[in-house]
Amino acid sequence: MQGTVFDVTNKKESYGPGGSYHIFTGKDASRGLGKSSLKPEDAIPDYSGLNESEMETLENWYTFFSNRYNIVGKVGNQN
């Protein structure tokens, strides 16, 4: 999320195969989190098109994850 990798292994029921949020596992799904979308096409890192409300939602998710999960790395520039 926003280039940050969180360790969610302690929540396998949510992020593991068959879990409600498995769509977000193993990728930067910032756009999907900001849009509160579980659509595969939204599980992408580009959040540049989010509106103000969606950006606030994304920031709230980032705060939630930061408080709950360990940060294990950052995603480098993939270009």
KAJOKA-V279260 format. One record per backbone hydrogen bond with DSSP energy under -0.5 kcal/mol. CO is the residue of the C=O (numbers start at 1). NH is the residue of the N-H. E is the energy in kcal/mol with one decimal. If there is no record, write none. Layout:
BEGIN
CO,NH,E
CO,NH,E
END
This chain:
BEGIN
1,4,-2.2
3,75,-2.9
4,6,-0.6
5,72,-2.9
5,73,-1.0
6,8,-0.9
7,70,-0.5
8,11,-2.2
9,12,-0.7
11,14,-1.6
11,15,-2.5
12,16,-2.3
14,21,-2.5
16,19,-2.7
19,22,-1.5
21,24,-2.1
22,25,-1.5
24,27,-1.2
27,29,-1.0
29,33,-2.1
30,34,-2.6
31,35,-2.3
32,36,-0.5
32,37,-3.0
33,36,-0.7
39,42,-1.8
39,43,-0.6
40,43,-1.1
42,32,-1.3
42,44,-2.2
44,31,-2.4
45,47,-0.7
47,50,-1.6
51,55,-2.5
52,56,-1.9
53,57,-2.1
54,58,-2.5
55,59,-2.5
56,60,-2.3
57,61,-2.3
58,62,-2.5
59,63,-2.4
60,64,-2.4
61,65,-3.1
62,66,-2.6
63,67,-1.9
64,68,-1.3
65,69,-3.2
70,7,-2.7
70,72,-0.5
73,5,-2.9
END
